[in-house]
Amino acid sequence: MKKIIFTTGFLCLFLTIGAQNFGIRAGVDFATAEAEFDGISVSEDETGFYIGAFTRFKVSENFSIRPELNYISIDDLDQLQVPIIAEIGLSEKLNALAGPSFGFLLDTEEGEKSFNFGLDFGLSFDITTSFLVEARYSLGLSNLIDDNDFDVDLKLHGLFIGVGYMF
């Protein structure tokens, strides 16, 4: 696990060196843990926060790739998340966001998986050339139960609302 975290951090640092833009982001995460067992679905909602850093590689006038490294804290669940976001300019200030997300749960218990794959999608609005606001939904696709003798599915989802600053 430590090797994965170190490699992820090193990769993000390496990507930042060649980045055209560098930014930080922070906000609130309205998270949902959804469990399904024998056709019955149960969910629990928690509110937490996230902080992170991102780079923006401009591919064309209206298209950028935005790798990120985020720390997410929700109650007693901490996660490092590495989304690779495609940013599509819908207008001069409004952007659509979509891409895969790779999450590494930092405090799993026995019988739980520490890797969480998902899809992120949302919108961002550039208030100025430096400040942005965004709303993004992260749809967890991985079953986080490792020992699955009882055919239980556990997935994490989250609605992220926050601000960012570009340097």
DSSP file with accessible surface (Angstrom, degrees, kcal/mol):
  #  RESIDUE AA STRUCTURE BP1 BP2  ACC     N-H-->O    O-->H-N    N-H-->O    O-->H-N    TCO  KAPPA ALPHA  PHI   PSI    X-CA   Y-CA   Z-CA
    1    1 A M     >        0   0   88      0, 0.0     4,-2.2     0, 0.0     5,-0.2   0.000 360.0 360.0 360.0 -42.3    0.0    0.0    0.0
    2    2 A K  H  >  +     0   0  186      1,-0.2     4,-2.7     2,-0.2     5,-0.2   0.876 360.0  54.0 -63.8 -34.4    2.8    2.4    0.9
    3    3 A K  H  > S+     0   0  175      2,-0.2     4,-2.7     1,-0.2    -1,-0.2   0.903 107.9  49.7 -65.6 -40.1    4.4    1.7   -2.5
    4    4 A I  H  > S+     0   0   76      2,-0.2     4,-2.6     1,-0.2    -2,-0.2   0.937 112.7  46.3 -64.2 -44.8    1.2    2.6   -4.3
    5    5 A I  H  X S+     0   0   54     -4,-2.2     4,-2.6     2,-0.2     5,-0.2   0.931 114.4  47.7 -64.3 -44.9    0.8    5.9   -2.4
    6    6 A F  H  X S+     0   0  148     -4,-2.7     4,-2.7     2,-0.2    -2,-0.2   0.935 113.3  47.9 -61.7 -46.0    4.5    6.8   -3.0
    7    7 A T  H  X S+     0   0   86     -4,-2.7     4,-2.6     2,-0.2    -2,-0.2   0.915 112.1  49.6 -62.2 -42.7    4.3    5.9   -6.7
    8    8 A T  H  X S+     0   0   19     -4,-2.6     4,-2.4     2,-0.2    -2,-0.2   0.933 112.5  47.1 -62.6 -45.8    1.0    8.0   -7.0
    9    9 A G  H  X S+     0   0   29     -4,-2.6     4,-2.3     1,-0.2    -2,-0.2   0.916 113.0  48.8 -62.4 -42.7    2.6   11.0   -5.3
   10   10 A F  H  X S+     0   0  125     -4,-2.7     4,-2.7    -5,-0.2    -2,-0.2   0.915 110.4  51.2 -64.0 -42.8    5.7   10.7   -7.4
   11   11 A L  H  X S+     0   0   90     -4,-2.6     4,-2.6     2,-0.2    -2,-0.2   0.927 110.7  48.4 -61.1 -43.8    3.7   10.5  -10.6
   12   12 A C  H  X S+     0   0   18     -4,-2.4     4,-2.0     2,-0.2    -1,-0.2   0.907 111.9  49.3 -65.0 -39.7    1.7   13.6   -9.7
   13   13 A L  H  X S+     0   0  106     -4,-2.3     4,-1.6     2,-0.2    -2,-0.2   0.934 111.3  49.6 -64.0 -43.4    4.8   15.5   -8.8
   14   14 A F  H  X S+     0   0  131     -4,-2.7     4,-0.9     1,-0.2    -2,-0.2   0.917 111.4  48.6 -61.6 -43.1    6.4   14.5  -12.2
   15   15 A L  H  < S+     0   0   50     -4,-2.6     4,-0.3     1,-0.2     3,-0.3   0.861 106.9  57.3 -65.8 -34.0    3.2   15.6  -14.1
   16   16 A T  H >< S+     0   0   44     -4,-2.0     3,-1.1     1,-0.2    -1,-0.2   0.863  96.4  63.5 -65.9 -33.9    3.2   18.9  -12.2
   17   17 A I  H 3< S+     0   0  134     -4,-1.6    -1,-0.2     1,-0.3    -2,-0.2   0.907 112.1  34.7 -60.0 -41.3    6.8   19.7  -13.4
   18   18 A G  T 3< S+     0   0   57     -4,-0.9    -1,-0.3    -3,-0.3    -2,-0.2   0.366  93.2 125.3 -95.1   7.6    5.6   19.8  -17.1
   19   19 A A    <   -     0   0   24     -3,-1.1    38,-0.1    -4,-0.3     3,-0.1  -0.317  56.9-146.6 -71.8 148.8    2.2   21.2  -16.4
   20   20 A Q  S    S+     0   0  114     36,-0.8     2,-0.3     1,-0.2    37,-0.2   0.785  87.9  16.9 -80.0 -29.8    1.0   24.4  -18.1
   21   21 A N  E     -A   56   0A  60     35,-0.8    35,-1.8     2,-0.0     2,-0.4  -0.990  65.5-160.0-141.4 149.2   -1.1   25.3  -15.0
   22   22 A F  E     +A   55   0A  73    145,-0.6   145,-3.3    -2,-0.3     2,-0.3  -0.986  19.7 167.3-129.8 140.8   -1.0   24.2  -11.4
   23   23 A G  E     -AB  54 166A   0     31,-2.8    31,-2.5    -2,-0.4     2,-0.3  -0.942  26.5-136.2-147.6 168.0   -3.9   24.7   -8.9
   24   24 A I  E     -AB  53 165A  79    141,-2.1   141,-2.6    -2,-0.3     2,-0.3  -0.901  20.1-168.8-122.4 155.3   -5.3   23.7   -5.5
   25   25 A R  E     +AB  52 164A   8     27,-2.3    27,-2.3    -2,-0.3     2,-0.3  -0.985   9.3 168.5-144.5 152.9   -8.8   22.8   -4.7
   26   26 A A  E     +AB  51 163A  39    137,-2.2   137,-2.5    -2,-0.3     2,-0.3  -0.982  16.2 115.9-159.9 155.4  -10.9   22.3   -1.5
   27   27 A G  E     -AB  50 162A  25     23,-2.0    23,-2.1    -2,-0.3     2,-0.3  -0.987  54.9 -48.0 172.0-160.8  -14.5   21.8   -0.5
   28   28 A V  E     -AB  49 161A  46    133,-2.5   133,-2.3    -2,-0.3     2,-0.5  -0.751  35.0-153.0-105.5 145.4  -17.2   19.6    1.0
   29   29 A D  E     -AB  48 160A   4     19,-2.1    19,-2.8    -2,-0.3     2,-1.0  -0.981   2.4-161.4-120.4 116.7  -17.9   16.0    0.1
   30   30 A F  E     -AB  47 159A  90    129,-2.8   129,-2.0    -2,-0.5     2,-0.2  -0.842  29.2-168.7 -94.6  96.1  -21.4   14.7    0.6
   31   31 A A  E     -AB  46 158A  10     15,-2.4    15,-2.4    -2,-1.0     2,-0.4  -0.600  17.1-163.9 -96.3 150.5  -20.6   11.0    0.6
   32   32 A T  E     -AB  45 157A  33    125,-2.8   125,-2.5    -2,-0.2     2,-0.6  -0.998   7.3-158.6-132.5 127.0  -22.8    7.9    0.4
   33   33 A A  E     -AB  44 156A  33     11,-2.6    11,-2.2    -2,-0.4     2,-0.5  -0.941  18.7-165.5-100.3 121.6  -21.8    4.4    1.3
   34   34 A E  E     -AB  43 155A  70    121,-3.1   121,-2.5    -2,-0.6     2,-0.4  -0.947   6.4-173.1-116.7 121.6  -24.3    2.0   -0.4
   35   35 A A  E     -AB  42 154A  33      7,-3.4     7,-3.1    -2,-0.5     2,-0.4  -0.906   3.1-168.5-114.0 141.7  -24.6   -1.6    0.5
   36   36 A E  E     +AB  41 153A  94    117,-2.5   117,-2.6    -2,-0.4     2,-0.4  -0.997  11.4 167.2-131.8 128.8  -26.6   -4.3   -1.3
   37   37 A F  E >   -AB  40 152A  98      3,-2.6     3,-2.2    -2,-0.4   115,-0.1  -0.972  68.8 -17.0-143.9 123.6  -27.3   -7.7    0.1
   38   38 A D  T 3  S-     0   0  137    113,-0.6     3,-0.1    -2,-0.4   114,-0.1   0.868 128.0 -49.3  53.4  41.7  -29.9  -10.3   -1.2
   39   39 A G  T 3  S+     0   0   70      1,-0.2     2,-0.5     0, 0.0    -1,-0.3   0.436 114.5 116.0  81.7  -2.5  -31.8   -7.6   -3.2
   40   40 A I  E <   -A   37   0A 111     -3,-2.2    -3,-2.6     2,-0.0     2,-0.5  -0.881  50.2-157.1-104.0 130.5  -32.0   -5.2   -0.3
   41   41 A S  E     +A   36   0A  65     -2,-0.5     2,-0.4    -5,-0.2    -5,-0.2  -0.910  12.6 177.9-112.0 131.8  -30.2   -1.9   -0.6
   42   42 A V  E     -A   35   0A  93     -7,-3.1    -7,-3.4    -2,-0.5     2,-0.3  -0.989   4.8-172.4-130.1 138.8  -29.1    0.2    2.4
   43   43 A S  E     -A   34   0A  72     -2,-0.4     2,-0.4    -9,-0.2    -9,-0.2  -0.963  10.4-161.4-133.9 153.4  -27.2    3.5    2.3
   44   44 A E  E     -A   33   0A 121    -11,-2.2   -11,-2.6    -2,-0.3     2,-0.4  -1.000  12.5-148.7-133.1 130.9  -25.6    5.8    4.8
   45   45 A D  E     +A   32   0A 109     -2,-0.4     2,-0.3   -13,-0.2   -13,-0.2  -0.819  18.4 172.7-103.6 139.2  -24.7    9.5    4.2
   46   46 A E  E     -A   31   0A  63    -15,-2.4   -15,-2.4    -2,-0.4     2,-0.4  -0.977  23.2-136.6-138.4 152.0  -21.8   11.4    5.7
   47   47 A T  E     +A   30   0A  88     -2,-0.3    28,-0.5   -17,-0.2   -17,-0.2  -0.933  36.1 146.7-112.6 133.9  -20.4   14.8    5.2
   48   48 A G  E     -A   29   0A  14    -19,-2.8   -19,-2.1    -2,-0.4     2,-0.3  -0.640  35.6-107.1-141.1-159.3  -16.6   15.4    4.9
   49   49 A F  E     -AC  28  73A  96     24,-2.2    24,-2.6   -21,-0.3     2,-0.3  -0.899  16.4-155.3-137.3 164.9  -14.1   17.5    3.2
   50   50 A Y  E     -AC  27  72A   1    -23,-2.1   -23,-2.0    -2,-0.3     2,-0.3  -0.989   6.8-176.7-139.5 150.1  -11.5   17.3    0.5
   51   51 A I  E     +AC  26  71A  87     20,-2.1    20,-3.4    -2,-0.3     2,-0.3  -0.972  22.5 142.4-137.3 150.5   -8.3   19.1   -0.4
   52   52 A G  E     -AC  25  70A  17    -27,-2.3   -27,-2.3    -2,-0.3     2,-0.3  -0.987  38.1-117.3-170.3-179.7   -6.1   18.6   -3.4
   53   53 A A  E     -AC  24  69A  31     16,-2.3    16,-2.5    -2,-0.3     2,-0.3  -0.948  26.3-178.4-133.8 152.1   -3.8   19.7   -6.1
   54   54 A F  E     -AC  23  68A   3    -31,-2.5   -31,-2.8    -2,-0.3     2,-0.3  -0.971  16.3-146.5-147.8 160.8   -4.2   19.5   -9.9
   55   55 A T  E     -A   22   0A   3     12,-2.0     2,-0.5    -2,-0.3   -33,-0.2  -0.893  13.2-144.2-122.7 158.5   -2.5   20.4  -13.1
   56   56 A R  E     -A   21   0A  30    -35,-1.8   -36,-0.8    -2,-0.3   -35,-0.8  -0.967   8.7-168.6-130.2 115.5   -4.1   21.4  -16.4
   57   57 A F  E     -D   65   0A  51      8,-3.0     8,-2.4    -2,-0.5     2,-0.6  -0.913  19.1-142.8-102.2 110.2   -2.6   20.3  -19.7
   58   58 A K  E     +D   64   0A  96     -2,-0.7     6,-0.3     6,-0.2     3,-0.1  -0.637  24.9 173.4 -77.5 118.3   -4.2   22.2  -22.5
   59   59 A V  E     -     0   0A  93      4,-2.3     2,-0.3    -2,-0.6     5,-0.2   0.837  68.2 -15.8 -91.1 -42.4   -4.7   19.9  -25.5
   60   60 A S  E >  S-D   63   0A  63      3,-2.2     3,-0.9     1,-0.0    -1,-0.3  -0.847  87.0 -75.2-147.5-175.1   -6.7   22.3  -27.7
   61   61 A E  T 3  S+     0   0  149     -2,-0.3     3,-0.0     1,-0.2    -3,-0.0   0.867 130.6  22.5 -56.9 -38.9   -8.6   25.6  -27.3
   62   62 A N  T 3  S+     0   0   97      1,-0.1    27,-2.7    26,-0.1     2,-0.4   0.159 114.8  71.9-117.4  18.3  -11.6   23.8  -25.6
   63   63 A F  E <   +DE  60  88A  68     -3,-0.9    -4,-2.3    25,-0.2    -3,-2.2  -0.981  48.6 164.7-142.7 127.5  -10.1   20.6  -24.3
   64   64 A S  E     -DE  58  87A   5     23,-2.4    23,-3.3    -2,-0.4     2,-0.5  -0.961  29.6-134.0-134.8 154.5   -7.7   20.0  -21.3
   65   65 A I  E     -DE  57  86A  51     -8,-2.4    -8,-3.0    -2,-0.3    21,-0.2  -0.933  21.5-167.7-106.5 133.0   -6.5   17.0  -19.3
   66   66 A R  E     - E   0  85A   0     19,-3.4    19,-1.9    -2,-0.5     2,-0.2  -0.776   3.5-170.9-128.5  87.0   -6.5   17.6  -15.6
   67   67 A P  E     - E   0  84A  10      0, 0.0   -12,-2.0     0, 0.0     2,-0.3  -0.548  17.4-172.6 -72.5 145.2   -4.8   15.0  -13.4
   68   68 A E  E     -C   54   0A   1     15,-2.0     2,-0.4   -14,-0.2   -14,-0.2  -0.929  27.2-153.6-136.4 159.0   -5.4   15.5   -9.7
   69   69 A L  E     +C   53   0A  51    -16,-2.5   -16,-2.3    -2,-0.3     2,-0.4  -0.969  27.7 179.0-132.3 116.5   -4.3   14.3   -6.3
   70   70 A N  E     -CF  52  81A   1     11,-2.8    11,-2.9    -2,-0.4     2,-0.5  -0.942  24.5-148.9-123.1 142.4   -6.9   14.7   -3.6
   71   71 A Y  E     -CF  51  80A  70    -20,-3.4   -20,-2.1    -2,-0.4     2,-0.4  -0.946  21.4-168.4-105.2 126.4   -7.1   13.8    0.1
   72   72 A I  E     -CF  50  79A   1      7,-2.9     7,-2.4    -2,-0.5     2,-0.5  -0.965   6.5-172.2-120.1 131.2  -10.7   13.0    1.2
   73   73 A S  E     +CF  49  78A  21    -24,-2.6   -24,-2.2    -2,-0.4     2,-0.4  -0.985   9.4 168.7-127.6 122.4  -11.8   12.7    4.9
   74   74 A I  E >   - F   0  77A  15      3,-2.6     3,-2.8    -2,-0.5   -26,-0.2  -0.961  64.0 -63.1-134.6 112.3  -15.2   11.5    5.8
   75   75 A D  T 3  S-     0   0  111    -28,-0.5   -29,-0.0    -2,-0.4   -27,-0.0  -0.228 122.4 -13.9  49.3-107.4  -15.9   10.6    9.5
   76   76 A D  T 3  S+     0   0  120     -2,-0.1     2,-0.5    -3,-0.1    -1,-0.3  -0.014 119.5  92.6-113.5  31.3  -13.5    7.7   10.0
   77   77 A L  E <   -F   74   0A  39     -3,-2.8    -3,-2.6    29,-0.0     2,-0.4  -0.970  50.6-175.9-127.9 115.3  -12.7    7.0    6.4
   78   78 A D  E     +F   73   0A  41     -2,-0.5    28,-2.8    -5,-0.2    29,-0.6  -0.886   7.6 179.1-110.2 145.3   -9.6    8.7    4.7
   79   79 A Q  E     -FG  72 105A  15     -7,-2.4    -7,-2.9    -2,-0.4     2,-0.5  -0.999  27.2-144.4-146.9 140.5   -8.8    8.3    1.0
   80   80 A L  E     -FG  71 104A  31     24,-2.3    24,-3.2    -2,-0.3     2,-0.4  -0.944  28.5-165.0 -99.2 128.7   -6.3    9.4   -1.5
   81   81 A Q  E     -FG  70 103A   4    -11,-2.9   -11,-2.8    -2,-0.5    22,-0.2  -0.955  15.4-170.3-121.4 134.9   -8.0    9.9   -4.8
   82   82 A V  E     + G   0 102A  13     20,-3.0    20,-1.4    -2,-0.4     2,-0.3  -0.815  14.3 178.9-124.1  86.8   -6.3   10.3   -8.2
   83   83 A P  E     - G   0 101A   0      0, 0.0   -15,-2.0     0, 0.0     2,-0.6  -0.654  20.9-152.4 -85.0 147.7   -8.8   11.4  -10.9
   84   84 A I  E     -E   67   0A  59     16,-2.4     2,-0.4    -2,-0.3    36,-0.1  -0.928  27.0-165.5-116.3 100.1   -7.8   12.0  -14.5
   85   85 A I  E     -E   66   0A   1    -19,-1.9   -19,-3.4    -2,-0.6     2,-0.5  -0.743  19.9-146.8-100.1 132.9  -10.3   14.5  -15.7
   86   86 A A  E     -EH  65  98A  25     12,-3.5    12,-1.7    -2,-0.4     2,-0.6  -0.838  18.7-156.9 -89.1 126.9  -11.1   15.6  -19.2
   87   87 A E  E     -EH  64  97A   7    -23,-3.3   -23,-2.4    -2,-0.5     2,-0.5  -0.945   8.9-170.6-111.8 115.3  -12.1   19.2  -19.1
   88   88 A I  E     -EH  63  96A  77      8,-2.7     8,-3.0    -2,-0.6     2,-0.5  -0.933  21.0-130.7-112.9 120.1  -14.3   20.3  -22.1
   89   89 A G  E     + H   0  95A  15    -27,-2.7     6,-0.2    -2,-0.5     3,-0.1  -0.570  26.7 175.0 -72.0 117.4  -15.0   24.0  -22.6
   90   90 A L  S    S-     0   0  103      4,-2.7     2,-0.3    -2,-0.5     5,-0.2   0.719  74.0 -13.7 -90.6 -29.0  -18.7   24.6  -23.1
   91   91 A S  S    S-     0   0   65      3,-1.7    -1,-0.2   -29,-0.0     0, 0.0  -0.853  94.2 -70.5-151.8-169.9  -18.3   28.4  -23.1
   92   92 A E  S    S+     0   0  179     -2,-0.3     3,-0.0     1,-0.2    -3,-0.0   0.856 131.4  14.0 -62.1 -31.6  -15.6   30.9  -22.2
   93   93 A K  S    S+     0   0   78     32,-0.1    33,-2.7     1,-0.0     2,-0.4   0.596 110.6  82.7-120.4 -15.3  -16.1   30.2  -18.4
   94   94 A L  E     - I   0 125A  58     31,-0.2    -4,-2.7    29,-0.0    -3,-1.7  -0.820  53.7-176.9-102.7 130.7  -18.1   26.9  -18.2
   95   95 A N  E     -HI  89 124A  15     29,-2.8    29,-2.4    -2,-0.4     2,-0.3  -0.974  21.5-138.5-128.7 140.8  -16.5   23.5  -18.4
   96   96 A A  E     -HI  88 123A  26     -8,-3.0    -8,-2.7    -2,-0.4     2,-0.4  -0.754  23.3-156.8 -90.4 142.1  -17.8   19.9  -18.4
   97   97 A L  E     +HI  87 122A   4     25,-3.0    25,-2.3    -2,-0.3     2,-0.3  -0.973  22.6 150.4-123.2 136.3  -15.7   17.5  -16.4
   98   98 A A  E     +HI  86 121A  46    -12,-1.7   -12,-3.5    -2,-0.4    23,-0.2  -0.962  13.1 108.3-161.9 145.0  -15.5   13.7  -16.8
   99   99 A G  E     - I   0 120A  16     21,-2.1    21,-3.2    -2,-0.3   -14,-0.2  -0.908  58.4 -60.7 165.4 172.7  -13.0   10.9  -16.3
  100  100 A P  E     - I   0 119A  46      0, 0.0   -16,-2.4     0, 0.0     2,-0.4  -0.374  40.1-152.8 -76.0 155.7  -11.9    7.9  -14.3
  101  101 A S  E     -GI  83 118A   4     17,-2.6    17,-2.4   -18,-0.2     2,-0.6  -0.998   4.6-160.1-133.1 132.7  -11.0    8.1  -10.6
  102  102 A F  E     -GI  82 117A  68    -20,-1.4   -20,-3.0    -2,-0.4     2,-0.4  -0.956  15.9-169.1-115.7 113.8   -8.6    5.8   -8.7
  103  103 A G  E     -GI  81 116A   0     13,-3.2    13,-2.9    -2,-0.6     2,-0.5  -0.848  13.5-162.3-110.0 142.9   -9.1    5.8   -4.9
  104  104 A F  E     -GI  80 115A  20    -24,-3.2   -24,-2.3    -2,-0.4     2,-0.3  -0.941  16.1-145.3-123.8 104.8   -6.8    4.4   -2.3
  105  105 A L  E     -G   79   0A   7      9,-2.9     3,-0.4    -2,-0.5   -26,-0.2  -0.552   8.8-162.7 -72.1 131.2   -8.6    3.9    1.1
  106  106 A L  S    S+     0   0   70    -28,-2.8   -27,-0.1    -2,-0.3    -1,-0.1   0.662  78.0  38.3 -92.7 -19.3   -6.1    4.6    3.9
  107  107 A D  S    S+     0   0   58    -29,-0.6    -1,-0.2     7,-0.0     2,-0.1  -0.381  73.8 157.8-133.6  58.7   -7.8    2.9    6.9
  108  108 A T        -     0   0   51     -3,-0.4     2,-0.2     4,-0.1     6,-0.1  -0.449  29.3-139.3 -80.5 155.7   -9.5   -0.3    5.7
  109  109 A E    >   -     0   0  139      1,-0.1     3,-2.0    -2,-0.1    -1,-0.1  -0.583  42.6 -64.5-105.1 172.9  -10.3   -3.1    8.1
  110  110 A E  T 3  S+     0   0  201      1,-0.3    -1,-0.1    -2,-0.2     3,-0.1  -0.316 124.5  26.9 -59.2 134.9  -10.0   -6.8    7.6
  111  111 A G  T 3  S+     0   0   26      1,-0.3    35,-3.1    -3,-0.1    36,-0.9   0.428 101.1 105.7  91.4  -0.2  -12.3   -8.0    4.8
  112  112 A E  B <   -L  145   0B  67     -3,-2.0    -1,-0.3    33,-0.3    33,-0.2  -0.890  66.6-128.1-114.0 144.1  -12.3   -4.6    3.0
  113  113 A K        -     0   0   86     31,-2.7    -4,-0.1    -2,-0.4    -8,-0.0  -0.604   6.2-151.8 -84.5 150.9  -10.5   -3.7   -0.2
  114  114 A S  S    S+     0   0   42     -2,-0.2    -9,-2.9    -6,-0.1     2,-0.5   0.516  72.0  81.4-101.3  -5.3   -8.3   -0.6   -0.3
  115  115 A F  E     -I  104   0A  82    -11,-0.2     2,-0.5   -13,-0.0   -11,-0.2  -0.882  54.9-174.7-106.6 131.0   -8.7    0.2   -4.0
  116  116 A N  E     -I  103   0A  10    -13,-2.9   -13,-3.2    -2,-0.5     2,-0.4  -0.957   3.4-167.9-127.9 111.7  -11.8    2.1   -5.2
  117  117 A F  E     +I  102   0A  65     -2,-0.5    24,-2.9   -15,-0.2    25,-1.3  -0.795  22.6 148.1 -97.5 141.1  -12.3    2.7   -8.9
  118  118 A G  E     -IJ 101 140A   2    -17,-2.4   -17,-2.6    -2,-0.4     2,-0.4  -0.923  42.7-107.8-156.0-179.1  -15.0    5.1  -10.1
  119  119 A L  E     -IJ 100 139A  74     20,-2.1    20,-3.2    -2,-0.3     2,-0.4  -0.985  26.1-158.5-121.3 132.9  -16.1    7.7  -12.7
  120  120 A D  E     +IJ  99 138A   2    -21,-3.2   -21,-2.1    -2,-0.4     2,-0.3  -0.887  17.3 164.1-109.6 142.2  -16.3   11.4  -12.0
  121  121 A F  E     +IJ  98 137A  98     16,-2.1    16,-3.2    -2,-0.4     2,-0.3  -0.985  16.2 103.5-154.8 147.9  -18.4   13.9  -13.9
  122  122 A G  E     -IJ  97 136A  21    -25,-2.3   -25,-3.0    -2,-0.3     2,-0.3  -0.972  53.4 -75.7 174.3-158.2  -19.6   17.4  -13.3
  123  123 A L  E     -IJ  96 135A  88     12,-2.3    12,-2.4    -2,-0.3     2,-0.3  -0.959  24.4-164.2-134.1 149.3  -19.2   21.1  -14.1
  124  124 A S  E     -IJ  95 134A   2    -29,-2.4   -29,-2.8    -2,-0.3     2,-0.4  -0.970   6.1-156.5-130.9 151.3  -16.7   23.9  -13.3
  125  125 A F  E     -IJ  94 133A  91      8,-3.2     8,-2.3    -2,-0.3     2,-0.9  -0.992  13.7-139.4-130.1 123.4  -17.1   27.6  -13.7
  126  126 A D  E     - J   0 132A  30    -33,-2.7     6,-0.3    -2,-0.4     3,-0.1  -0.729  17.8-177.9 -83.6 106.7  -14.1   30.0  -14.0
  127  127 A I  S    S-     0   0   87      4,-1.3     2,-0.2    -2,-0.9    -1,-0.2   0.932  75.9 -12.9 -68.9 -46.8  -15.0   33.1  -11.9
  128  128 A T  S    S-     0   0   63      3,-1.8    -1,-0.1    -3,-0.1    -3,-0.0  -0.752  88.9 -83.7-134.5-172.4  -11.7   34.7  -12.9
  129  129 A T  S    S+     0   0  139     -2,-0.2     3,-0.1     1,-0.2    -2,-0.0   0.726 131.0  32.8 -70.3 -16.8   -8.5   33.3  -14.6
  130  130 A S  S    S+     0   0   35      1,-0.1    36,-3.1    35,-0.1     2,-0.4   0.767 111.4  62.1-106.7 -35.7   -7.4   32.2  -11.2
  131  131 A F  E     + K   0 165A 106     34,-0.2    -3,-1.8    32,-0.0    -4,-1.3  -0.785  56.2 170.6-101.6 140.1  -10.5   31.2   -9.2
  132  132 A L  E     -JK 126 164A   2     32,-2.2    32,-2.6    -2,-0.4     2,-0.3  -0.965  19.2-152.8-140.0 155.7  -13.0   28.5  -10.1
  133  133 A V  E     +JK 125 163A  54     -8,-2.3    -8,-3.2    -2,-0.3     2,-0.3  -0.940  22.2 179.4-121.3 150.8  -16.0   26.8   -8.5
  134  134 A E  E     -JK 124 162A   9     28,-2.4    28,-2.3    -2,-0.3     2,-0.4  -0.994  24.3-158.4-152.0 155.9  -17.1   23.3   -9.3
  135  135 A A  E     +JK 123 161A  43    -12,-2.4   -12,-2.3    -2,-0.3     2,-0.4  -0.997  23.9 173.0-132.7 130.9  -19.5   20.5   -8.5
  136  136 A R  E     -JK 122 160A   2     24,-2.7    24,-3.6    -2,-0.4     2,-0.5  -0.999  23.0-146.7-142.7 141.2  -18.7   17.0   -9.3
  137  137 A Y  E     -JK 121 159A  79    -16,-3.2   -16,-2.1    -2,-0.4     2,-0.6  -0.922  10.8-156.6-107.7 132.4  -20.2   13.5   -8.7
  138  138 A S  E     -JK 120 158A  12     20,-3.3    20,-2.0    -2,-0.5     2,-0.8  -0.942   5.3-160.0-110.3 113.7  -18.0   10.6   -8.1
  139  139 A L  E     -JK 119 157A  57    -20,-3.2   -20,-2.1    -2,-0.6     2,-0.4  -0.840  11.8-144.9 -97.1 106.2  -19.7    7.2   -8.9
  140  140 A G  E     +J  118   0A   2     -2,-0.8   -22,-0.3    16,-0.7    17,-0.0  -0.581  22.2 175.3 -72.7 129.4  -17.9    4.4   -7.1
  141  141 A L        +     0   0   71    -24,-2.9     2,-0.3    -2,-0.4   -23,-0.2   0.598  48.1  93.5-108.4 -17.6  -17.9    1.2   -9.2
  142  142 A S  S    S-     0   0   26    -25,-1.3     2,-0.6    14,-0.1    14,-0.3  -0.596  73.2-128.5 -83.1 138.9  -15.7   -1.1   -7.1
  143  143 A N        -     0   0   25     -2,-0.3    12,-0.2     1,-0.1    10,-0.1  -0.754  18.6-160.2 -79.7 121.0  -17.1   -3.5   -4.6
  144  144 A L        +     0   0    6     10,-2.9   -31,-2.7    -2,-0.6     2,-0.6   0.389  60.5 100.2 -90.5   6.0  -15.1   -2.7   -1.4
  145  145 A I  B     -L  112   0B  33    -33,-0.2   -33,-0.3     9,-0.2     3,-0.1  -0.818  46.7-178.0 -93.2 122.2  -15.9   -6.0    0.3
  146  146 A D  S    S+     0   0  101    -35,-3.1     2,-1.1    -2,-0.6   -34,-0.2   0.926  74.4  53.2 -85.1 -51.0  -13.0   -8.4    0.0
  147  147 A D  S    S+     0   0  103    -36,-0.9     3,-0.3     1,-0.1     2,-0.3  -0.742  70.1 173.6 -88.7  97.5  -14.3  -11.5    1.7
  148  148 A N    >   +     0   0   56     -2,-1.1     3,-1.1     1,-0.2    -1,-0.1  -0.296  27.1 132.7-110.2  50.9  -17.6  -11.9   -0.2
  149  149 A D  T 3  S+     0   0  126     -2,-0.3    -1,-0.2     1,-0.2    -2,-0.0   0.755  79.8  47.4 -68.0 -23.0  -19.0  -15.2    1.1
  150  150 A F  T 3  S-     0   0  150     -3,-0.3    -1,-0.2     2,-0.1  -112,-0.2   0.260 112.0-115.2-104.8  11.1  -22.4  -13.5    1.6
  151  151 A D    <   +     0   0  124     -3,-1.1  -113,-0.6     1,-0.2     2,-0.4   0.942  56.0 164.8  54.9  52.4  -22.6  -11.8   -1.8
  152  152 A V  E     -B   37   0A  36   -115,-0.1     2,-0.4  -114,-0.1  -115,-0.2  -0.837  24.9-156.1-101.3 136.6  -22.5   -8.3   -0.3
  153  153 A D  E     -B   36   0A  56   -117,-2.6  -117,-2.5    -2,-0.4     2,-0.4  -0.956  11.4-179.3-110.3 130.9  -21.8   -5.2   -2.5
  154  154 A L  E     +B   35   0A  39     -2,-0.4   -10,-2.9  -119,-0.2     2,-0.3  -0.983   8.2 171.6-131.9 120.7  -20.4   -2.0   -0.8
  155  155 A K  E     -B   34   0A  62   -121,-2.5  -121,-3.1    -2,-0.4     2,-0.4  -0.955  22.9-139.6-130.6 148.7  -19.7    1.1   -3.0
  156  156 A L  E     +B   33   0A  25     -2,-0.3   -16,-0.7   -14,-0.3     2,-0.3  -0.908  22.0 174.2-109.1 135.6  -18.8    4.7   -2.2
  157  157 A H  E     -BK  32 139A  17   -125,-2.5  -125,-2.8    -2,-0.4     2,-0.3  -0.914   5.9-173.2-130.1 160.1  -20.2    7.7   -4.0
  158  158 A G  E     -BK  31 138A   2    -20,-2.0   -20,-3.3    -2,-0.3     2,-0.6  -0.980  24.8-144.9-159.3 143.5  -19.8   11.4   -3.4
  159  159 A L  E     -BK  30 137A  66   -129,-2.0  -129,-2.8    -2,-0.3     2,-0.5  -0.954  26.6-161.4-104.7 116.6  -21.0   14.8   -4.4
  160  160 A F  E     +BK  29 136A   7    -24,-3.6   -24,-2.7    -2,-0.6     2,-0.4  -0.892  12.8 176.8-103.9 125.3  -18.0   17.3   -4.3
  161  161 A I  E     +BK  28 135A  74   -133,-2.3  -133,-2.5    -2,-0.5     2,-0.3  -0.996  27.7 113.0-128.2 123.8  -18.7   21.0   -4.2
  162  162 A G  E     -BK  27 134A  10    -28,-2.3   -28,-2.4    -2,-0.4     2,-0.3  -0.925  52.2 -93.3-166.3-168.4  -15.8   23.4   -3.8
  163  163 A V  E     -BK  26 133A  82   -137,-2.5  -137,-2.2    -2,-0.3     2,-0.3  -0.842  25.0-160.8-125.5 159.6  -13.4   26.0   -5.0
  164  164 A G  E     -BK  25 132A   4    -32,-2.6   -32,-2.2    -2,-0.3     2,-0.4  -0.963   6.8-151.7-139.9 157.7  -10.1   26.0   -6.8
  165  165 A Y  E     -BK  24 131A  80   -141,-2.6  -141,-2.1    -2,-0.3     2,-0.4  -0.994   9.7-152.2-133.4 126.3   -7.3   28.4   -7.3
  166  166 A M  E      B   23   0A   9    -36,-3.1  -143,-0.3    -2,-0.4  -111,-0.0  -0.825 360.0 360.0 -97.2 134.3   -4.9   28.4  -10.3
  167  167 A F              0   0  136   -145,-3.3  -145,-0.6    -2,-0.4    -2,-0.0  -0.575 360.0 360.0 -91.8 360.0   -1.4   29.7  -10.0
